[in-house]
Amino acid sequence: MNLGLLTYNVPNSDWVKQVIEAEYQVAWHAQDVTQTLTLQLAKPVDLLLVKLHEGWSALDIQQLTPYIDCPIVLFSLDGRDHTQQVFTAFGFGAKDYVELTGAQQAKATLLLRKIRQQIVLQGIKPRPAEPVSTTLPVIIAIGASTGGPSSLYELIQALPKDFKAVIVIVQHMDGRFSTGLADWLERATSLTVKLIAHREKAEAGTIYIAGADIHLRISEEGRFLYSEEPQHSLFKPSIDVFFESLAKNWRGIAIGVLLTGMGQDGALGLKLMKNKGWFTIAQDQASSIVYGMPKAAVHLQAATEVLPLDKIAARLIKLCAD
């Protein structure tokens, strides 16, 4: 039984961790929502405990629940009235709340009782380890935005005709240009280039282009799935959404590449891929038309290597040959 803790660096957090570890294992201890998402995808837990504090926002739960597939229990130690935020958090998917007051032993007993209740109510069972498959093809996931098409053309052109990996490209663009991008990139290579169809299965030696105006994910069976969720996402398709689904579901090996683009879409997803032990690449500033997304990835320490565009293909060839 593994638990995760999100405490925001609030005082007394170490005490809570010690109480829990008397009966359960704390797999990780996060200080913010971003770190929580990263750690959960790298090492999923069976229950997440979130500590409330002055100024805490239930919107944090709204950000977590699309990606956290375990019960979330809220708790507080500060004696403040968190009623309004707690009920808002329930609406976003949190399962329970416990206010811990009084003597230390009483608080510890109450917290452990609440955890046991959730184990029974939710029928929580420890997660089995998921072995990595050596029979699945390597997936190279590439995210790009502003300046992406020309960068993609140059990268793909440098790959050999017998390249055996699956390449999945998530490019921010208007829906009218999806087919045109696939047709144009096909001129750069002898590999098959195609727009992804819903529920299509990933096949080695193929370059797949995500459709525009809708999010792309991959299932545990290696099939591509389109979805409108999350609705609030600034970009459709979102690079983060695909990278995160890959980190969560793919049981083979993947490589992440984040190319030129404005904003920071893809940076968090690349970090999740790196935390899985996968190799990740961010394009360097000098060769980027817009150094936004790669810069965000570098800032998050999400890139195993930062490379100029003209060196990325050679690195991918070597990684897939090893």
C-alpha positions in Angstrom: 0.0 0.0 0.0 1.7 3.2 -1.2 0.6 6.7 -0.4 1.5 10.1 -1.8 1.7 13.3 0.1 1.2 16.9 -1.2 2.0 19.3 1.6 3.1 22.6 -0.1 6.1 22.9 2.2 3.8 23.8 5.0 5.1 23.3 8.6 4.5 20.0 10.5 4.5 18.0 7.2 7.3 15.8 8.5 5.1 14.8 11.5 2.4 13.7 9.1 4.8 11.6 7.1 6.1 9.9 10.2 2.5 9.1 11.4 1.6 7.5 8.0 4.8 5.5 7.8 3.9 3.8 11.1 1.5 1.6 9.0 2.0 2.5 5.3 4.7 3.3 2.9 5.0 6.9 1.7 6.2 6.5 -1.9 6.8 10.2 -2.4 6.3 13.6 -0.9 5.4 16.5 -3.2 5.5 20.3 -2.6 3.3 21.5 -5.4 0.8 20.3 -8.1 3.3 20.0 -10.9 5.6 17.8 -8.8 2.6 15.7 -7.7 1.7 15.0 -11.3 5.3 14.2 -12.2 5.7 11.8 -9.3 2.4 10.1 -9.7 3.0 9.2 -13.3 6.5 8.0 -12.5 5.5 6.0 -9.4 1.7 5.7 -9.1 0.3 5.5 -5.5 -2.9 4.0 -4.1 -4.0 7.1 -2.2 -3.1 10.8 -2.2 -3.2 12.9 0.9 -3.4 16.7 0.3 -2.7 19.2 3.1 -4.8 22.3 3.3 -3.4 25.6 4.5 -4.3 29.3 4.6 -5.0 30.5 1.0 -5.3 26.9 -0.4 -7.3 26.6 -3.5 -9.6 23.8 -4.5 -8.6 24.5 -8.1 -5.5 22.4 -7.3 -7.8 19.3 -7.1 -9.4 20.3 -10.4 -5.9 20.2 -12.0 -5.0 16.9 -10.3 -8.1 14.7 -10.9 -7.8 14.3 -14.7 -4.4 12.7 -14.2 -4.6 11.1 -10.7 -6.5 7.8 -10.8 -6.5 7.1 -7.1 -8.6 8.6 -4.2 -7.7 12.0 -2.9 -8.1 12.7 0.8 -7.8 16.2 2.2 -6.6 17.1 5.7 -5.7 20.2 7.7 -3.8 20.9 10.9 -4.2 24.7 11.2 -7.7 24.8 12.8 -9.0 27.1 10.1 -12.4 26.8 8.5 -11.8 25.3 5.1 -15.5 24.3 4.5 -16.1 26.2 1.3 -13.0 25.1 -0.4 -13.4 21.5 0.8 -16.9 21.2 -0.7 -15.6 22.7 -3.9 -12.8 20.1 -3.9 -15.4 17.4 -3.5 -17.1 18.6 -6.6 -13.8 18.3 -8.4 -13.4 14.7 -7.3 -11.8 14.7 -3.8 -13.1 11.8 -1.7 -12.9 12.9 1.9 -11.6 15.5 4.4 -10.4 15.2 8.0 -9.6 18.1 10.3 -6.8 17.1 12.7 -6.9 18.9 16.0 -6.1 18.2 19.6 -3.3 16.1 21.1 -0.7 14.5 18.8 -1.8 11.0 19.5 -5.4 11.8 18.9 -4.6 13.4 15.5 -2.4 10.5 14.5 -5.2 8.0 15.3 -7.8 10.0 13.4 -5.6 10.3 10.3 -4.8 6.6 10.2 -8.4 5.8 10.7 -9.4 8.0 7.8 -6.8 6.2 5.6 -8.1 2.8 6.6 -11.7 3.9 5.8 -10.7 4.9 2.3 -8.9 1.6 1.8 -12.2 -0.3 2.6 -14.6 2.1 0.9 -12.6 2.3 -2.4 -11.6 -1.4 -2.4 -8.0 -0.2 -2.8 -5.5 -3.0 -3.6 -1.7 -2.5 -4.1 -0.7 -1.9 -7.7 1.2 -4.7 -9.3 4.5 -3.8 -11.0 4.3 -3.3 -14.7 7.1 -5.0 -16.6 8.6 -3.2 -19.6 7.9 -5.1 -22.8 10.9 -5.7 -25.1 8.7 -6.8 -28.0 7.0 -3.4 -28.5 8.5 -0.9 -30.9 10.2 2.2 -29.7 8.0 5.2 -29.9 9.6 8.6 -30.6 7.2 11.3 -29.5 7.8 14.7 -31.1 6.1 18.0 -30.0 6.4 21.2 -32.0 4.6 24.5 -32.5 5.8 27.8 -34.1 8.5 26.9 -36.6 7.7 23.2 -36.3 6.9 22.2 -39.9 10.3 23.2 -41.4 12.1 21.8 -38.4 10.2 18.5 -38.7 11.0 18.3 -42.4 14.7 18.7 -41.7 14.7 16.1 -38.9 12.7 13.5 -40.8 14.8 14.0 -43.9 17.9 12.8 -42.0 16.3 9.5 -40.9 17.2 6.3 -42.9 14.6 4.5 -44.9 14.8 1.4 -42.7 14.2 3.3 -39.5 12.1 0.9 -37.3 10.7 3.2 -34.6 7.2 4.6 -34.4 7.3 8.3 -34.8 4.4 10.4 -33.4 4.2 14.1 -34.2 2.0 16.5 -32.3 2.2 19.8 -34.0 0.1 22.9 -33.1 -1.8 23.9 -36.2 -5.1 24.9 -37.7 -7.2 21.8 -38.7 -7.3 22.9 -42.3 -3.5 22.1 -42.6 -3.3 18.6 -41.1 -3.5 16.7 -44.3 -1.3 19.2 -46.1 1.4 18.7 -43.4 1.3 14.9 -43.8 1.6 15.2 -47.5 4.4 17.7 -47.3 6.4 15.7 -44.8 6.0 12.6 -46.9 8.3 14.3 -49.5 11.1 14.3 -47.0 11.2 10.5 -46.4 10.6 7.1 -47.9 9.0 6.1 -44.6 5.2 6.0 -44.4 3.6 9.3 -43.2 0.0 9.4 -42.3 -2.6 11.2 -40.3 -3.7 9.2 -37.2 -7.1 7.5 -37.3 -9.0 7.0 -34.1 -8.2 3.6 -32.5 -5.4 3.0 -35.0 -2.6 0.8 -33.7 1.0 2.1 -33.7 3.1 0.3 -36.2 6.9 0.4 -36.5 8.5 2.3 -39.4 5.6 4.7 -39.6 5.5 8.5 -39.0 2.1 9.4 -37.5 0.7 13.0 -37.5 -1.8 13.9 -34.8 -5.1 15.4 -36.1 -5.7 19.0 -35.3 -8.3 20.5 -33.0 -8.6 17.4 -30.8 -6.3 15.8 -28.2 -4.4 12.6 -28.9 -3.6 9.8 -26.4 -2.3 6.3 -26.6 -3.9 3.3 -24.8 -2.3 0.5 -22.9 -2.9 -1.6 -26.1 -0.9 0.8 -28.2 -3.9 2.3 -30.0 -4.3 6.0 -30.7 -7.3 7.6 -29.2 -8.8 11.1 -29.8 -10.6 13.0 -27.1 -12.0 16.5 -26.5 -10.8 16.3 -22.9 -9.4 18.3 -21.2 -11.6 21.1 -22.5 -9.7 23.8 -20.8 -6.4 23.1 -22.6 -5.0 26.1 -24.5 -3.8 23.9 -27.4 -5.6 21.1 -29.3 -3.8 18.8 -29.8 -1.8 19.3 -26.6 1.7 17.9 -26.6 1.5 17.5 -22.8 -1.7 15.4 -23.1 0.0 12.9 -25.5 3.3 12.8 -23.6 1.5 12.2 -20.3 -0.6 9.4 -21.8 2.6 7.8 -23.1 4.3 8.0 -19.7 1.2 6.5 -18.1 0.2 3.8 -20.5 3.1 2.7 -22.8 4.8 -0.5 -21.6 7.6 -0.4 -24.1 10.3 2.2 -24.5 9.8 5.8 -25.7 11.9 8.8 -26.5 10.6 12.4 -26.1 11.6 15.3 -28.4 10.4 18.9 -27.9 11.1 21.2 -30.7 10.7 24.9 -31.4 7.5 26.6 -30.2 5.9 29.4 -28.2 4.7 28.8 -24.7 5.4 25.8 -22.5 3.2 23.0 -23.8 5.1 19.7 -23.7 7.6 20.6 -21.0 5.7 18.9 -18.2 5.0 15.9 -20.3 8.7 15.6 -21.3 9.5 15.7 -17.6 7.2 12.8 -17.0 8.8 10.8 -19.7 12.3 11.5 -18.3 11.1 10.4 -14.9 10.1 7.1 -16.4 13.8 6.6 -17.3 13.3 7.4 -21.0 15.7 9.5 -23.0 14.4 13.1 -23.7 15.7 15.8 -26.1 15.0 19.5 -26.2 16.0 21.6 -29.2 18.6 24.2 -28.4 18.1 28.0 -28.4 20.3 28.7 -31.4 18.4 26.5 -33.8 14.9 27.2 -32.5 12.8 29.7 -34.3 11.0 30.3 -31.0 12.7 29.2 -27.9 9.7 28.9 -25.7 8.7 25.2 -25.2 12.3 23.9 -25.2 13.3 26.6 -22.8 10.5 25.6 -20.4 11.6 21.9 -20.6 15.2 22.9 -19.8 14.0 25.0 -16.9 12.1 21.9 -15.5 15.2 19.7 -16.1 13.0 17.6 -18.4 15.7 17.1 -21.1 18.3 14.4 -20.9 20.1 16.3 -23.7 19.7 19.7 -25.3 20.7 19.5 -29.0 20.8 21.6 -32.2 18.2 20.6 -34.7 20.8 19.1 -37.1 22.1 16.7 -34.4 18.8 15.3 -33.2 18.2 12.7 -36.0 21.7 11.2 -35.5 21.0 11.0 -31.8 17.7 9.2 -32.4 19.4 6.8 -34.9 22.0 5.9 -32.3 19.5 5.5 -29.4 17.3 3.2 -31.5 20.3 1.1 -32.5 21.6 0.6 -29.0 
